[in-house]
Amino acid sequence: MASCSSFNFLLEFWLCIIIIGLSDNGHAQLDATFYDDSCPELVSIVNAGMKQAIGRESRLAASILRNYFHDCFVSGCDASILLDGKDSEKFAFPNLNTARGFEVIDDIKKDVEEACPKTVSCADILSIATREGVREMQGPSWELKFGRKDSLEPKQEMANNGLPGPSSTLGNLKEGFGEKGFTPTDVTALSGAHTIEKNKKECPFEGGDFNVAQLDQTTPLVFDNQYYKNLMERRVLLDSDQVLFSNDTQDDLVTTYSKDQDAFFKDFAQAMVKLSNLSPLTGDQGEIRTNCRSSNSEPEQPLTD
Ligand code: HEM
């Protein structure tokens, strides 16, 4: 009797293992070595593309970084932001007339397709392009894993509702980022992305004024900790930035980052890894788009850039 029940236990155990194995098929893990055999030159192709783009206009590093945040924060890093069309995320309020630089990813994708046809997703290309852009602006680097698939459709409504607004309170930021597993430290470090480049603002939300001002008005071409010094001197443009230094819980961390760039870089890199791993499509989910602007089953959409 005893041997019969231990046999049943073993049988159930192995059945469980097999079922988990089967159901996990569509949710393969991201893997740092994913393209080692299928596209070994991938990172250098993306790096060359970013170097070329930044040589043309350094702001493009910032624009790609912002696109990546707006992609990953809305239903994971699935390149849904790159899709064109009326229902696209490009027409969602947080992106409309501000998301830019899509042609950079088009150019890189073309080069990658030439070297490794139908192999590398737009989502992985955007992940690498973001990191290489930050590095080119003298910022930190971080480890990436690969194997993301591209979404089959955009998520415009989620982009409208899920991205933080410029008048967010500290409470709003903690809650919105917290829902996705980010700590207040992550939010404070990630906001340091505003250290680079330009913001079309006096106030784009109150109409009409398209003067170009800079989020970090001191060293906008360098990814550094100047943003935190500016926060302490109340010289930033967005309320959602200033709340990080407002006699509240994040003041000490802002002070630390303002004095210790390495501490900022370390936390920023860690938070970017977290961002890069947000609910990816893997395995048999999604697809590898041939053109980052349209799903493989769709006729190409008119360009909106
Ligand atoms: C915490 C909440 C955030 C809010 C409310 C916010 C809001 C904004 C706004 C309003 C702009 C100006 C857009 C324009 O008018 O051109 C901007 C620019 C930018 N944001 Fe954020 N942002 C946030 C967090 C982040 C994060 C987490 C990242 C990246 C990790 C990021 C990266 C950038 C970059 C790089 C730019 C400059 C883009 C360019 O020059 O093309 N932001 N952000």
Residues whose N, C-alpha, C, O or C-beta is under 5 A from the ligand:
A	BS01	HEM	R59 A62 S63 L65 R66 F69 T98 P164 G165 P166 L190 S191 A193 I196 E197 K198 N199 K200 S240
